[in-house]
Amino acid sequence: MINIIITLSDTGNKNLAKTKTELEKSGLTVTQVLKNIGIIHGKAEPGQMKKLAALRFVKSVEISKSMSIAPPDSLIQ
């Protein structure tokens, strides 16, 4: 499974409970909902991304990337 960020349309964000249920039925394991900005974080198989992106209330589906910052005392910043 990969971490995914889904940006919702205005309609999807207004009907958040229904939207979340539809995403889960389409293979997403929801890990976080950011209602104020219309974003849902979750996990899914890579093959599910097109299915999730095709839902009418989804604006975009992206793979979540992680970053890290070196400690302050590190030689390379």
N, C-alpha and C positions, 0 to 999 in steps of 0.2 A: 504494500500500500504506500501511496505517496501523500504528502501534505498538499492540500489544495485550498486556494482562496477563491471564493465565489462572490462576485459583485452583483447585487440584485437591481432590477429595475424599480422604479417608484411603486408600481403595482405589487411587485413581489415583497417589497419592504412593508407596505401597508397591510398585507395579509401574511404576516410573518409566520404564524403558527402553521397555516396551510402550506406555505412555501417550504418551511423546514420539513414537514411531513413528506411532501413530494420529492424533495432532495434525498431524503432517507430511503424512500421507495425506489429511487433511481440508483442507489448504491453508495451514497455518501454517509459516512459516519461523522456526524456533526460534533466538533470539539469546542467551538466557540461561536457565539452570535454577537455581532456588534450592530445592534438595531439602529442606533443614531446615525450611522454612516452606511447602512445597507450592505454589510459584508458578513459572510458566513465562512468560517474556517472549518475544515474537516479533512477526512482521509478517505481515499478511494483507490481502486485499482486503476492503473494508467489507461486501460481500455474503456473506462467509464467516462472519461473527460468529454468526449463528443456527445454522449447521451445527456450529460448534465448541461452542457452548453446549449443543447437544442431546446431545453425547457423555455417556455415563453416568458417567464419572469426573470430569467438570468441574462445579465448584460455581458459578463465575461467569466471565464474559468481559467485560472492560472496555477502553475505549480508554485508552491511556497518555497522560497529559498531562505536559508539561514545564514546569518553573518555573526562573526565574533570579533571582538576588539581585544588587542593584546593588553595585558596588564600595564599599569602606569610605569612600572619599573623595568619593563621589557626594553631590550636594545633596539628593536624594530617596532615602530608605531604605525 
